[in-house]
Protein backbone atom coordinates (compact mmCIF):
# COMPACT_ATOMS: atom_id res chain seq x y z
CA UNK A 1 0.00 0.00 0.00
CA UNK A 2 2.81 2.39 0.88
CA UNK A 3 4.47 1.64 -2.49
CA UNK A 4 1.23 2.41 -4.35
CA UNK A 5 0.85 5.71 -2.54
CA UNK A 6 4.48 6.59 -3.23
CA UNK A 7 4.06 5.74 -6.93
CA UNK A 8 0.91 7.81 -7.26
CA UNK A 9 2.61 10.70 -5.55
CA UNK A 10 5.57 10.46 -7.90
CA UNK A 11 3.27 10.41 -10.94
CA UNK A 12 1.44 13.47 -9.65
CA UNK A 13 4.73 15.26 -9.05
CA UNK A 14 5.98 14.44 -12.56
CA UNK A 15 2.69 15.60 -14.08
CA UNK A 16 2.88 18.85 -12.14
CA UNK A 17 6.51 19.33 -13.20
CA UNK A 18 5.63 18.70 -16.85
CA UNK A 19 2.76 21.17 -16.67
CA UNK A 20 5.05 23.73 -15.05
CA UNK A 21 7.60 23.26 -17.83
CA UNK A 22 4.91 23.75 -20.47
CA UNK A 23 4.04 27.09 -18.89
CA UNK A 24 7.56 28.40 -19.56
CA UNK A 25 7.62 30.65 -22.69
CA UNK A 26 10.96 29.19 -23.84
CA UNK A 27 9.53 25.66 -23.76
CA UNK A 28 6.35 26.77 -25.51
CA UNK A 29 8.36 28.50 -28.24
CA UNK A 30 10.47 25.40 -28.87
CA UNK A 31 7.32 23.31 -29.25
CA UNK A 32 5.73 25.86 -31.56
CA UNK A 33 8.92 26.05 -33.65
CA UNK A 34 8.82 22.27 -34.05
CA UNK A 35 5.28 22.44 -35.41
CA UNK A 36 6.10 25.35 -37.72
CA UNK A 37 9.15 23.57 -39.15
CA UNK A 38 6.98 20.55 -39.90
CA UNK A 39 4.33 22.68 -41.57
CA UNK A 40 6.77 24.54 -43.84
CA UNK A 41 8.58 21.34 -44.84
CA UNK A 42 6.92 20.10 -48.02
CA UNK A 43 9.61 17.61 -49.01
CA UNK A 44 7.16 14.70 -48.72
CA UNK A 45 4.74 16.42 -51.09
CA UNK A 46 7.55 17.33 -53.48
CA UNK A 47 8.39 13.62 -53.73
CA UNK A 48 4.95 13.01 -55.27
CA UNK A 49 6.24 14.82 -58.35
CA UNK A 50 9.11 12.41 -58.98
CA UNK A 51 8.82 11.16 -62.53
CA UNK A 52 8.51 7.51 -61.53
CA UNK A 53 4.72 7.31 -61.55
CA UNK A 54 1.48 8.95 -62.54
CA UNK A 55 -0.56 9.72 -59.42
CA UNK A 56 -4.10 10.62 -58.48
CA UNK A 57 -4.66 12.43 -55.18
CA UNK A 58 -8.21 12.84 -53.89
CA UNK A 59 -8.70 16.40 -52.62
CA UNK A 60 -12.47 16.13 -52.37
CA UNK A 61 -14.52 12.92 -52.14
CA UNK A 62 -17.79 14.27 -50.80
CA UNK A 63 -21.07 15.66 -52.06
CA UNK A 64 -23.20 18.75 -51.37
CA UNK A 65 -24.44 17.02 -48.21
CA UNK A 66 -22.39 18.13 -45.18
CA UNK A 67 -19.58 15.93 -43.90
CA UNK A 68 -17.04 16.60 -41.14
CA UNK A 69 -13.90 15.59 -43.06
CA UNK A 70 -14.72 15.42 -46.77
CA UNK A 71 -14.45 18.33 -49.19
CA UNK A 72 -16.67 18.56 -52.26
CA UNK A 73 -15.44 17.00 -55.53
CA UNK A 74 -11.79 17.50 -56.41
CA UNK A 75 -9.17 15.21 -57.94
CA UNK A 76 -5.53 16.12 -58.58
CA UNK A 77 -3.66 14.27 -61.32
CA UNK A 78 0.12 14.43 -60.83
CA UNK A 79 2.30 13.82 -63.89
CA UNK A 80 5.33 15.35 -65.56
CA UNK A 81 6.24 17.48 -62.56
CA UNK A 82 2.86 19.25 -62.33
CA UNK A 83 -0.59 18.67 -60.91
CA UNK A 84 -3.83 19.13 -62.80
CA UNK A 85 -7.01 19.68 -60.80
CA UNK A 86 -10.36 18.34 -61.93
CA UNK A 87 -13.10 20.39 -60.21
CA UNK A 88 -12.57 22.62 -57.18
CA UNK A 89 -15.35 21.83 -54.73
CA UNK A 90 -15.65 23.84 -51.52
CA UNK A 91 -12.99 22.80 -49.00
CA UNK A 92 -10.74 21.20 -51.60
CA UNK A 93 -7.90 23.73 -51.48
CA UNK A 94 -7.70 23.20 -47.72
CA UNK A 95 -7.19 19.47 -48.30
CA UNK A 96 -4.24 20.17 -50.61
CA UNK A 97 -2.83 22.82 -48.30
CA UNK A 98 -2.99 20.44 -45.32
CA UNK A 99 -0.84 18.07 -47.37
CA UNK A 100 1.51 20.91 -48.33
CA UNK A 101 1.12 20.38 -52.07
CA UNK A 102 3.38 22.98 -53.77
CA UNK A 103 0.93 25.35 -55.39
CA UNK A 104 3.47 26.68 -57.85
CA UNK A 105 3.45 23.29 -59.58
CA UNK A 106 -0.14 23.59 -60.79
CA UNK A 107 -0.53 22.88 -64.49
CA UNK A 108 -4.21 23.63 -65.07
CA UNK A 109 -7.71 23.38 -63.67
CA UNK A 110 -10.33 21.40 -65.55
CA UNK A 111 -14.08 21.49 -64.98
CA UNK A 112 -16.55 18.72 -65.66
CA UNK A 113 -19.54 21.07 -65.34
CA UNK A 114 -20.58 24.15 -63.41
CA UNK A 115 -22.62 22.96 -60.45
CA UNK A 116 -21.71 24.93 -57.32
CA UNK A 117 -20.23 21.91 -55.53
CA UNK A 118 -17.67 21.58 -58.34
CA UNK A 119 -16.63 25.21 -58.86
CA UNK A 120 -16.69 26.75 -55.38
CA UNK A 121 -12.95 27.29 -54.89
CA UNK A 122 -11.65 28.46 -58.25
CA UNK A 123 -10.81 31.83 -56.71
CA UNK A 124 -8.81 30.26 -53.89
CA UNK A 125 -6.93 27.92 -56.23
CA UNK A 126 -5.96 30.83 -58.44
CA UNK A 127 -4.94 33.10 -55.57
CA UNK A 128 -3.09 30.47 -53.53
CA UNK A 129 -1.07 29.09 -56.44
CA UNK A 130 -0.21 32.63 -57.58
CA UNK A 131 1.04 33.50 -54.10
CA UNK A 132 3.00 30.22 -54.03
CA UNK A 133 4.95 31.35 -57.10
CA UNK A 134 3.07 30.02 -60.12
CA UNK A 135 5.20 31.10 -63.09
CA UNK A 136 2.38 31.98 -65.50
CA UNK A 137 -1.36 32.68 -65.72
CA UNK A 138 -3.57 29.74 -64.75
CA UNK A 139 -5.24 27.82 -67.62
CA UNK A 140 -8.84 26.88 -66.79
CA UNK A 141 -10.36 24.28 -69.12
CA UNK A 142 -13.99 23.34 -69.44
CA UNK A 143 -16.93 23.04 -71.82
CA UNK A 144 -19.04 25.97 -72.95
CA UNK A 145 -19.63 28.25 -69.98
CA UNK A 146 -16.06 28.22 -68.68
CA UNK A 147 -15.61 31.78 -69.94
CA UNK A 148 -18.42 33.04 -67.70
CA UNK A 149 -17.05 31.13 -64.72
CA UNK A 150 -13.56 32.59 -65.12
CA UNK A 151 -14.89 36.11 -65.75
CA UNK A 152 -17.02 35.94 -62.61
CA UNK A 153 -14.19 34.81 -60.36
CA UNK A 154 -11.81 37.29 -61.94
CA UNK A 155 -14.15 40.12 -61.00
CA UNK A 156 -14.88 38.69 -57.54
CA UNK A 157 -11.16 38.58 -56.68
CA UNK A 158 -10.09 41.76 -58.51
CA UNK A 159 -9.87 43.87 -55.37
CA UNK A 160 -8.09 41.12 -53.42
CA UNK A 161 -5.49 40.65 -56.16
CA UNK A 162 -4.77 44.37 -56.20
CA UNK A 163 -4.38 44.46 -52.43
CA UNK A 164 -1.87 41.63 -52.46
CA UNK A 165 0.32 43.17 -55.14
CA UNK A 166 0.22 46.53 -53.38
CA UNK A 167 1.18 44.92 -50.06
CA UNK A 168 3.89 42.50 -51.19
CA UNK A 169 5.13 44.20 -54.35
CA UNK A 170 4.91 43.40 -58.04
CA UNK A 171 8.30 41.70 -57.95
CA UNK A 172 6.86 38.99 -55.69
CA UNK A 173 3.32 38.97 -57.07
CA UNK A 174 3.30 40.14 -60.70
CA UNK A 175 -0.33 40.95 -61.55
CA UNK A 176 -0.13 39.25 -64.94
CA UNK A 177 0.72 35.91 -63.31
CA UNK A 178 -2.40 36.13 -61.18
CA UNK A 179 -4.63 35.98 -64.23
CA UNK A 180 -6.76 33.03 -65.33
CA UNK A 181 -7.10 32.00 -68.97
CA UNK A 182 -10.41 30.39 -69.93
CA UNK A 183 -9.90 27.52 -72.38
CA UNK A 184 -13.19 26.41 -73.91
CA UNK A 185 -13.30 22.77 -75.02
CA UNK A 186 -15.45 21.97 -78.03
CA UNK A 187 -17.27 18.64 -78.10
CA UNK A 188 -18.27 16.71 -81.21
CA UNK A 189 -21.98 16.17 -81.83
CA UNK A 190 -21.66 12.42 -81.32
CA UNK A 191 -20.18 12.88 -77.83
CA UNK A 192 -17.04 10.82 -78.45
CA UNK A 193 -13.70 11.49 -76.78
CA UNK A 194 -11.50 14.11 -78.44
CA UNK A 195 -8.15 15.73 -77.54
CA UNK A 196 -8.35 18.58 -75.02
CA UNK A 197 -4.69 19.62 -74.64
CA UNK A 198 -1.16 18.29 -74.28
CA UNK A 199 1.54 19.34 -71.82
CA UNK A 200 4.84 17.64 -72.59
CA UNK A 201 4.15 13.90 -72.61
CA UNK A 202 0.79 14.29 -70.86
CA UNK A 203 -2.21 13.98 -73.15
CA UNK A 204 -5.65 14.97 -71.90
CA UNK A 205 -8.85 14.17 -73.77
CA UNK A 206 -12.47 15.08 -73.06
CA UNK A 207 -15.80 13.38 -73.67
CA UNK A 208 -19.45 14.25 -73.08
CA UNK A 209 -21.53 12.59 -70.35
CA UNK A 210 -25.23 12.58 -69.50
CA UNK A 211 -26.04 14.93 -66.63
CA UNK A 212 -29.19 16.53 -68.02
CA UNK A 213 -30.55 19.12 -67.50
CA UNK A 214 -26.94 20.26 -66.86
CA UNK A 215 -25.45 20.53 -70.33
CA UNK A 216 -22.72 20.33 -71.35
CA UNK A 217 -21.12 18.02 -68.81
CA UNK A 218 -17.91 16.14 -69.48
CA UNK A 219 -15.40 13.61 -68.25
CA UNK A 220 -11.64 13.49 -68.85
CA UNK A 221 -8.97 10.94 -69.67
CA UNK A 222 -5.29 11.48 -68.79
CA UNK A 223 -2.56 9.50 -70.57
CA UNK A 224 1.09 9.72 -69.53
CA UNK A 225 4.00 7.48 -70.51
CA UNK A 226 1.90 4.35 -70.89
CA UNK A 227 -0.35 4.90 -67.84
CA UNK A 228 -3.85 6.30 -67.96
CA UNK A 229 -6.82 7.22 -65.83
CA UNK A 230 -10.36 8.42 -66.50
CA UNK A 231 -12.50 10.78 -64.42
CA UNK A 232 -16.24 10.57 -64.95
CA UNK A 233 -17.52 13.86 -63.60
CA UNK A 234 -21.23 13.81 -62.74
CA UNK A 235 -23.32 11.57 -64.94
CA UNK A 236 -26.06 9.03 -65.02
CA UNK A 237 -25.02 5.57 -66.22
CA UNK A 238 -23.48 6.26 -69.62
CA UNK A 239 -22.26 3.58 -72.04
CA UNK A 240 -19.82 6.08 -73.53
CA UNK A 241 -17.82 5.71 -70.34
CA UNK A 242 -16.84 2.22 -71.48
CA UNK A 243 -15.19 3.49 -74.65
CA UNK A 244 -13.52 6.39 -72.81
CA UNK A 245 -12.06 4.06 -70.15
CA UNK A 246 -11.07 1.20 -72.45
CA UNK A 247 -7.45 0.29 -71.75
CA UNK A 248 -7.15 2.70 -68.80
CA UNK A 249 -5.58 1.72 -65.47
CA UNK A 250 -8.09 3.56 -63.28
CA UNK A 251 -11.66 4.72 -63.63
CA UNK A 252 -12.55 7.36 -61.01
CA UNK A 253 -16.34 7.41 -61.09
CA UNK A 254 -18.91 9.34 -59.12
CA UNK A 255 -21.27 7.19 -57.02
CA UNK A 256 -24.67 7.82 -55.50
CA UNK A 257 -26.42 5.23 -53.33
CA UNK A 258 -29.90 5.34 -54.78
CA UNK A 259 -31.46 3.20 -52.03
CA UNK A 260 -30.07 5.53 -49.35
CA UNK A 261 -31.28 8.59 -51.24
CA UNK A 262 -34.74 6.99 -51.50
CA UNK A 263 -34.76 6.47 -47.73
CA UNK A 264 -33.70 10.07 -47.22
CA UNK A 265 -36.53 11.23 -49.48
CA UNK A 266 -39.12 9.17 -47.63
CA UNK A 267 -37.98 10.19 -44.16
CA UNK A 268 -37.68 13.87 -45.13
CA UNK A 269 -41.29 13.79 -46.31
CA UNK A 270 -42.32 11.98 -43.16
CA UNK A 271 -40.50 14.59 -41.08
CA UNK A 272 -42.31 17.51 -42.69
CA UNK A 273 -39.49 18.63 -45.02
CA UNK A 274 -41.21 18.58 -48.44
CA UNK A 275 -38.61 20.77 -50.19
CA UNK A 276 -35.77 18.49 -49.14
CA UNK A 277 -37.84 15.43 -50.08
CA UNK A 278 -38.43 16.90 -53.56
CA UNK A 279 -34.69 17.43 -54.10
CA UNK A 280 -33.87 13.88 -52.97
CA UNK A 281 -36.54 12.64 -55.35
CA UNK A 282 -34.99 14.49 -58.28
CA UNK A 283 -31.30 13.63 -58.01
CA UNK A 284 -31.31 9.87 -58.80
CA UNK A 285 -32.10 10.64 -62.44
CA UNK A 286 -28.69 12.15 -63.18
CA UNK A 287 -26.24 10.19 -61.03
CA UNK A 288 -24.72 6.69 -61.17
CA UNK A 289 -25.06 4.05 -58.46
CA UNK A 290 -22.00 2.16 -57.15
CA UNK A 291 -23.28 -1.04 -58.78
CA UNK A 292 -23.75 0.70 -62.14
CA UNK A 293 -20.23 2.14 -61.90
CA UNK A 294 -18.93 -1.37 -61.23
CA UNK A 295 -20.74 -2.63 -64.32
CA UNK A 296 -19.10 0.04 -66.45
CA UNK A 297 -15.65 -0.70 -64.98
CA UNK A 298 -16.09 -4.38 -65.75
CA UNK A 299 -17.13 -3.63 -69.32
CA UNK A 300 -14.14 -1.33 -69.80
CA UNK A 301 -11.84 -3.91 -68.16
CA UNK A 302 -10.11 -1.37 -65.94
CA UNK A 303 -7.97 -2.85 -63.14
CA UNK A 304 -9.16 -0.33 -60.54
CA UNK A 305 -12.46 1.43 -59.98
CA UNK A 306 -12.22 4.38 -57.58
CA UNK A 307 -15.59 5.60 -56.34
CA UNK A 308 -15.61 9.30 -55.43
CA UNK A 309 -18.13 12.17 -55.10
CA UNK A 310 -20.01 9.90 -52.73
CA UNK A 311 -23.68 10.72 -52.15
CA UNK A 312 -24.38 10.47 -49.29
CA UNK A 313 -20.78 10.30 -48.06
CA UNK A 314 -20.45 7.42 -45.56
CA UNK A 315 -19.47 8.69 -42.07
CA UNK A 316 -18.19 5.29 -40.89
CA UNK A 317 -17.46 1.71 -41.98
CA UNK A 318 -20.97 0.46 -41.30
CA UNK A 319 -22.47 3.20 -43.44
CA UNK A 320 -19.90 2.38 -46.13
CA UNK A 321 -21.09 -1.24 -46.19
CA UNK A 322 -24.64 -0.01 -46.73
CA UNK A 323 -23.43 2.39 -49.44
CA UNK A 324 -21.61 -0.45 -51.25
CA UNK A 325 -24.43 -3.02 -51.23
CA UNK A 326 -24.35 -5.17 -54.34
CA UNK A 327 -20.94 -3.99 -55.57
CA UNK A 328 -19.01 -7.04 -54.41
CA UNK A 329 -21.39 -9.34 -56.25
CA UNK A 330 -20.90 -7.33 -59.43
CA UNK A 331 -17.14 -6.74 -59.02
CA UNK A 332 -15.46 -8.86 -56.35
CA UNK A 333 -12.11 -7.04 -56.49
CA UNK A 334 -10.49 -3.92 -57.93
CA UNK A 335 -12.74 -1.39 -56.16
CA UNK A 336 -11.69 1.39 -53.77
CA UNK A 337 -13.85 3.93 -51.96
CA UNK A 338 -12.22 7.35 -52.01
CA UNK A 339 -11.58 9.49 -48.98
CA UNK A 340 -9.86 12.86 -48.89
CA UNK A 341 -6.17 11.98 -48.99
CA UNK A 342 -6.55 8.75 -50.95
CA UNK A 343 -3.55 8.37 -53.27
CA UNK A 344 -3.51 6.15 -56.34
CA UNK A 345 -0.04 5.43 -57.75
CA UNK A 346 0.57 4.11 -61.27
CA UNK A 347 4.28 3.22 -61.52
CA UNK A 348 5.73 4.08 -64.91
CA UNK A 349 7.67 0.82 -64.76
CA UNK A 350 4.35 -1.02 -64.91
CA UNK A 351 2.33 -3.07 -62.49
CA UNK A 352 -1.03 -2.84 -60.80
CA UNK A 353 -2.37 0.45 -59.44
CA UNK A 354 -1.41 1.01 -55.81
CA UNK A 355 -4.02 2.34 -53.41
CA UNK A 356 -2.79 4.23 -50.38
CA UNK A 357 -3.03 7.52 -48.52
CA UNK A 358 -1.00 10.69 -48.42
CA UNK A 359 -1.05 12.27 -44.96
CA UNK A 360 2.46 13.66 -44.32
C-alpha positions in Angstrom: 0.0 0.0 0.0 2.8 2.4 0.9 4.5 1.6 -2.5 1.2 2.4 -4.4 0.8 5.7 -2.5 4.5 6.6 -3.2 4.1 5.7 -6.9 0.9 7.8 -7.3 2.6 10.7 -5.6 5.6 10.5 -7.9 3.3 10.4 -10.9 1.4 13.5 -9.6 4.7 15.3 -9.1 6.0 14.4 -12.6 2.7 15.6 -14.1 2.9 18.9 -12.1 6.5 19.3 -13.2 5.6 18.7 -16.8 2.8 21.2 -16.7 5.0 23.7 -15.1 7.6 23.3 -17.8 4.9 23.8 -20.5 4.0 27.1 -18.9 7.6 28.4 -19.6 7.6 30.6 -22.7 11.0 29.2 -23.8 9.5 25.7 -23.8 6.4 26.8 -25.5 8.4 28.5 -28.2 10.5 25.4 -28.9 7.3 23.3 -29.3 5.7 25.9 -31.6 8.9 26.0 -33.7 8.8 22.3 -34.1 5.3 22.4 -35.4 6.1 25.4 -37.7 9.2 23.6 -39.1 7.0 20.5 -39.9 4.3 22.7 -41.6 6.8 24.5 -43.8 8.6 21.3 -44.8 6.9 20.1 -48.0 9.6 17.6 -49.0 7.2 14.7 -48.7 4.7 16.4 -51.1 7.5 17.3 -53.5 8.4 13.6 -53.7 5.0 13.0 -55.3 6.2 14.8 -58.3 9.1 12.4 -59.0 8.8 11.2 -62.5 8.5 7.5 -61.5 4.7 7.3 -61.5 1.5 9.0 -62.5 -0.6 9.7 -59.4 -4.1 10.6 -58.5 -4.7 12.4 -55.2 -8.2 12.8 -53.9 -8.7 16.4 -52.6 -12.5 16.1 -52.4 -14.5 12.9 -52.1 -17.8 14.3 -50.8 -21.1 15.7 -52.1 -23.2 18.7 -51.4 -24.4 17.0 -48.2 -22.4 18.1 -45.2 -19.6 15.9 -43.9 -17.0 16.6 -41.1 -13.9 15.6 -43.1 -14.7 15.4 -46.8 -14.4 18.3 -49.2 -16.7 18.6 -52.3 -15.4 17.0 -55.5 -11.8 17.5 -56.4 -9.2 15.2 -57.9 -5.5 16.1 -58.6 -3.7 14.3 -61.3 0.1 14.4 -60.8 2.3 13.8 -63.9 5.3 15.4 -65.6 6.2 17.5 -62.6 2.9 19.2 -62.3 -0.6 18.7 -60.9 -3.8 19.1 -62.8 -7.0 19.7 -60.8 -10.4 18.3 -61.9 -13.1 20.4 -60.2 -12.6 22.6 -57.2 -15.4 21.8 -54.7 -15.6 23.8 -51.5 -13.0 22.8 -49.0 -10.7 21.2 -51.6 -7.9 23.7 -51.5 -7.7 23.2 -47.7 -7.2 19.5 -48.3 -4.2 20.2 -50.6 -2.8 22.8 -48.3 -3.0 20.4 -45.3 -0.8 18.1 -47.4 1.5 20.9 -48.3 1.1 20.4 -52.1 3.4 23.0 -53.8 0.9 25.3 -55.4 3.5 26.7 -57.8 3.4 23.3 -59.6 -0.1 23.6 -60.8 -0.5 22.9 -64.5 -4.2 23.6 -65.1 -7.7 23.4 -63.7 -10.3 21.4 -65.6 -14.1 21.5 -65.0 -16.5 18.7 -65.7 -19.5 21.1 -65.3 -20.6 24.1 -63.4 -22.6 23.0 -60.5 -21.7 24.9 -57.3 -20.2 21.9 -55.5 -17.7 21.6 -58.3 -16.6 25.2 -58.9 -16.7 26.7 -55.4 -13.0 27.3 -54.9 -11.6 28.5 -58.3 -10.8 31.8 -56.7 -8.8 30.3 -53.9 -6.9 27.9 -56.2 -6.0 30.8 -58.4 -4.9 33.1 -55.6 -3.1 30.5 -53.5 -1.1 29.1 -56.4 -0.2 32.6 -57.6 1.0 33.5 -54.1 3.0 30.2 -54.0 4.9 31.3 -57.1 3.1 30.0 -60.1 5.2 31.1 -63.1 2.4 32.0 -65.5 -1.4 32.7 -65.7 -3.6 29.7 -64.7 -5.2 27.8 -67.6 -8.8 26.9 -66.8 -10.4 24.3 -69.1 -14.0 23.3 -69.4 -16.9 23.0 -71.8 -19.0 26.0 -73.0 -19.6 28.2 -70.0 -16.1 28.2 -68.7 -15.6 31.8 -69.9 -18.4 33.0 -67.7 -17.1 31.1 -64.7 -13.6 32.6 -65.1 -14.9 36.1 -65.7 -17.0 35.9 -62.6 -14.2 34.8 -60.4 -11.8 37.3 -61.9 -14.1 40.1 -61.0 -14.9 38.7 -57.5 -11.2 38.6 -56.7 -10.1 41.8 -58.5 -9.9 43.9 -55.4 -8.1 41.1 -53.4 -5.5 40.7 -56.2 -4.8 44.4 -56.2 -4.4 44.5 -52.4 -1.9 41.6 -52.5 0.3 43.2 -55.1 0.2 46.5 -53.4 1.2 44.9 -50.1 3.9 42.5 -51.2 5.1 44.2 -54.3 4.9 43.4 -58.0 8.3 41.7 -58.0 6.9 39.0 -55.7 3.3 39.0 -57.1 3.3 40.1 -60.7 -0.3 40.9 -61.6 -0.1 39.3 -64.9 0.7 35.9 -63.3 -2.4 36.1 -61.2 -4.6 36.0 -64.2 -6.8 33.0 -65.3 -7.1 32.0 -69.0 -10.4 30.4 -69.9 -9.9 27.5 -72.4 -13.2 26.4 -73.9 -13.3 22.8 -75.0 -15.4 22.0 -78.0 -17.3 18.6 -78.1 -18.3 16.7 -81.2 -22.0 16.2 -81.8 -21.7 12.4 -81.3 -20.2 12.9 -77.8 -17.0 10.8 -78.5 -13.7 11.5 -76.8 -11.5 14.1 -78.4 -8.2 15.7 -77.5 -8.3 18.6 -75.0 -4.7 19.6 -74.6 -1.2 18.3 -74.3 1.5 19.3 -71.8 4.8 17.6 -72.6 4.2 13.9 -72.6 0.8 14.3 -70.9 -2.2 14.0 -73.1 -5.7 15.0 -71.9 -8.9 14.2 -73.8 -12.5 15.1 -73.1 -15.8 13.4 -73.7 -19.5 14.2 -73.1 -21.5 12.6 -70.4 -25.2 12.6 -69.5 -26.0 14.9 -66.6 -29.2 16.5 -68.0 -30.5 19.1 -67.5 -26.9 20.3 -66.9 -25.5 20.5 -70.3 -22.7 20.3 -71.4 -21.1 18.0 -68.8 -17.9 16.1 -69.5 -15.4 13.6 -68.2 -11.6 13.5 -68.8 -9.0 10.9 -69.7 -5.3 11.5 -68.8 -2.6 9.5 -70.6 1.1 9.7 -69.5 4.0 7.5 -70.5 1.9 4.4 -70.9 -0.3 4.9 -67.8 -3.9 6.3 -68.0 -6.8 7.2 -65.8 -10.4 8.4 -66.5 -12.5 10.8 -64.4 -16.2 10.6 -65.0 -17.5 13.9 -63.6 -21.2 13.8 -62.7 -23.3 11.6 -64.9 -26.1 9.0 -65.0 -25.0 5.6 -66.2 -23.5 6.3 -69.6 -22.3 3.6 -72.0 -19.8 6.1 -73.5 -17.8 5.7 -70.3 -16.8 2.2 -71.5 -15.2 3.5 -74.6 -13.5 6.4 -72.8 -12.1 4.1 -70.1 -11.1 1.2 -72.4 -7.4 0.3 -71.7 -7.2 2.7 -68.8 -5.6 1.7 -65.5 -8.1 3.6 -63.3 -11.7 4.7 -63.6 -12.6 7.4 -61.0 -16.3 7.4 -61.1 -18.9 9.3 -59.1 -21.3 7.2 -57.0 -24.7 7.8 -55.5 -26.4 5.2 -53.3 -29.9 5.3 -54.8 -31.5 3.2 -52.0 -30.1 5.5 -49.3 -31.3 8.6 -51.2 -34.7 7.0 -51.5 -34.8 6.5 -47.7 -33.7 10.1 -47.2 -36.5 11.2 -49.5 -39.1 9.2 -47.6 -38.0 10.2 -44.2 -37.7 13.9 -45.1 -41.3 13.8 -46.3 -42.3 12.0 -43.2 -40.5 14.6 -41.1 -42.3 17.5 -42.7 -39.5 18.6 -45.0 -41.2 18.6 -48.4 -38.6 20.8 -50.2 -35.8 18.5 -49.1 -37.8 15.4 -50.1 -38.4 16.9 -53.6 -34.7 17.4 -54.1 -33.9 13.9 -53.0 -36.5 12.6 -55.3 -35.0 14.5 -58.3 -31.3 13.6 -58.0 -31.3 9.9 -58.8 -32.1 10.6 -62.4 -28.7 12.1 -63.2 -26.2 10.2 -61.0 -24.7 6.7 -61.2 -25.1 4.1 -58.5 -22.0 2.2 -57.1 -23.3 -1.0 -58.8 -23.7 0.7 -62.1 -20.2 2.1 -61.9 -18.9 -1.4 -61.2 -20.7 -2.6 -64.3 -19.1 0.0 -66.4 -15.6 -0.7 -65.0 -16.1 -4.4 -65.7 -17.1 -3.6 -69.3 -14.1 -1.3 -69.8 -11.8 -3.9 -68.2 -10.1 -1.4 -65.9 -8.0 -2.8 -63.1 -9.2 -0.3 -60.5 -12.5 1.4 -60.0 -12.2 4.4 -57.6 -15.6 5.6 -56.3 -15.6 9.3 -55.4 -18.1 12.2 -55.1 -20.0 9.9 -52.7 -23.7 10.7 -52.1 -24.4 10.5 -49.3 -20.8 10.3 -48.1 -20.5 7.4 -45.6 -19.5 8.7 -42.1 -18.2 5.3 -40.9 -17.5 1.7 -42.0 -21.0 0.5 -41.3 -22.5 3.2 -43.4 -19.9 2.4 -46.1 -21.1 -1.2 -46.2 -24.6 0.0 -46.7 -23.4 2.4 -49.4 -21.6 -0.5 -51.2 -24.4 -3.0 -51.2 -24.4 -5.2 -54.3 -20.9 -4.0 -55.6 -19.0 -7.0 -54.4 -21.4 -9.3 -56.2 -20.9 -7.3 -59.4 -17.1 -6.7 -59.0 -15.5 -8.9 -56.3 -12.1 -7.0 -56.5 -10.5 -3.9 -57.9 -12.7 -1.4 -56.2 -11.7 1.4 -53.8 -13.9 3.9 -52.0 -12.2 7.3 -52.0 -11.6 9.5 -49.0 -9.9 12.9 -48.9 -6.2 12.0 -49.0 -6.5 8.8 -50.9 -3.5 8.4 -53.3 -3.5 6.1 -56.3 0.0 5.4 -57.7 0.6 4.1 -61.3 4.3 3.2 -61.5 5.7 4.1 -64.9 7.7 0.8 -64.8 4.3 -1.0 -64.9 2.3 -3.1 -62.5 -1.0 -2.8 -60.8 -2.4 0.5 -59.4 -1.4 1.0 -55.8 -4.0 2.3 -53.4 -2.8 4.2 -50.4 -3.0 7.5 -48.5 -1.0 10.7 -48.4 -1.0 12.3 -45.0 2.5 13.7 -44.3 
